[in-house]
Amino acid sequence: MFSRKKNYLKQIYKQSPKTMRFIIEVSLDNYNEVFNGWDPSPIKRRDIEPELLNYIEQCAYDIPLKYGIELNFHLPKNLYNEKKENLTKVALINNFKFITHFINRKLALYYRKILVYIILSFSFLAAGFLIKQHGNFDVVLTTLIEGLYIGGWVFLWEAFSLFFFSSQETRGKLKRYTRFIDSPVHFYYQ
């Protein structure tokens, strides 16, 4: 099955014979097409063009994480400019690092929420258990105990859901962007 998947990938993406990395190729008319035209920041901090970023993300999602990737940009021969090429490479890597920074912040927020939900869950369950131990139940007390149990289980489920479902996709995205940071960027002129 894995060889079928790899053969399928080889039909869609070229593979470098030297590094065995899969190549994501992009044709450009000029260097500025890499960056968002609405971003007034200096080149080293400018955002990547959203359509280009989406294309690269989709390609990275197609290629399993166990395989390396390369980014190859093709430009017209008359546009060769070593300084712009190097600035573009630095800006791409900076942008990927910037995105990973925000993904890490999002994961840290998830983990803080998980901790708070677990503490609240055990607090509610413990409070319900302790109140139940005192006996003397009337309708209000019984309702309070049941509410504490339900609240405790809901907070525990929310922590479980955040850890296993919500943060899983975010961790996968972090791995893909980390792979971008480690990927070589090449420019070819035709």
N, C-alpha and C positions, 0 to 999 in steps of 0.2 A: 504494500500500500504506500509506503514512504517513497519507494522508487517511482511509483506512478505520479505522486504529488510533485516530486522533484522534476520529472520529465515534463509535467504540465507547466511548471514554473519556467523551465528552459525554453518552452515554446513562446512564452509571453515576454520573459526578460532574458537579456544576454547575461552570460556568466563569464567573469574574468578568468582566463586560463591560469594566470599567475596566482591570484589570491582566492579564487573560487567564490568570490562575492558576487551576488546578483547586482546588476547594474540598473539603476533607475535613470532613464535618459529624458532630458528636457531640451527642446529647441527654443532658442530665444532670438529676438531681433536685436536686442541690446541689453546691456547689464542692468538697466533700470527695471526691466520686466520682472526681475527677481523680487523687487521690493514693492510695498504698498505705496502707490502714488499719492495717497492722502496723508501719509506720515511725514511730517516735516523734520523728523529727527535726523541727526547726522547718520551717515551710511552705517557706521559700526553698530548703531543701536536701532536701526530702522526695522520695522516689521516686514515679514515676508508677505508677498502678495497672497491674499486669502485663497484664490483659486489654485495657485501653485502649491501652497501648503496643503490644501485638501488633496490634490493629486499625489503629492509625496506621501501623505499619511495613508491614502488608500493603497498605494503600492506597498508601503511598509506593512500594512495590515495583511496583504496577500502573501507576502514573503514571511515564512515562519521565523521566529526570533533566533532559532539556532543557526541561521544563515546570516552572514554579513552582507552589507549592502554598500554600494558606491553611488554617488550622485555625479552624473555626467551632464554637463551643460554644453550645448552646441550653439556656437555663434558664427556670424559671418566673419570671414577671414580678415576683412579690412577693419574690424573693430578691436583687434587685439590690442590690449593695454594691460601690461603686467601689473601696474599699480591698482587699476580698477579690479582686476581679477583677484589679487590678494585681498583687497578691501572687501570684496564680495564674499570670499571664503570666510574671512574673519567674521563678517556680519552674519552669515548663515549660522556658523557655530555659536556665536553670541546669542542669536535668536533662539536656537535650540536649548542653550543653557538657561536662558530666561524663562522659556516655557517649562523646563524641568523644575526650575525654582518654584513656579506657581503650582505645579502638580504636587511637589513635595509639601507645599503649604496646605494644599487641599487635603492631602493624606494626613498631615498632622492634625488638621481640624477634625477629620473623621475619627482619628484615634482618641482625641480629647472627648469627642461626643460619646464614643463607645465607652470610655472610662466613666463618664458622668452617668450614662444610662445604666451601666452595671451597678454603680454605687446606689443610684436611686432605686433600682430594681430590688437589690438585697435589703435596702432600708425599708421599702414598702412591705416586702415579704416578711421581714423580721418584725416590723411593727404589727402586722396582722397576726402573726404567730403569738407575739407577746400579749396582745390584747385578748386573743382567744383563750389564753391560759388562765385569765382572771375570772372566767365564768360570768354569771349575771348578764345574760344576753336579753336585750330587748330588740325591737325592730331596728332602731337607729344604730345600735352597736353592731348588730349582725350585718346591716347594710354597709357600715363603715369597714368592717373586716373584709367582706367580699370585695369592696371597692379597692382596698389596699392590695389584696391578692391579685385582682385583675390588673391593677396599675403596675404591680411588680412584674407580672408576666409580660405585659405590653412593653415595658422598658427593656426587659431582657430580650424580647423578640427584636426590638428596634436595634439593640446593640449587635445581635446576631446578624440581622439583615444588613446593617452598615458594614460589618466586617467581611461577610462572605459574599455579598452581592454588589453593593455600591462601590466599595473600595477596590474590588477585584478588577473592574474595568479601568479604574484610575491607575492601579499598579501596572496593568498591561500597557497603558499609554505611556507611563513613565519608562518602562523598558524599551518601548519603540523609540522614544525621544533620546534616551541614553545611547541607543544604537546609532541614531543620527549623529550624535556628538562624536562618536568613535569612527564614523564613516569618512573615508577620503572623498574629497570634492575635486573633480577634474573639469577643466574647460578645454573644449576642442573647437578649432576654427576651420571652417570649410569655405 
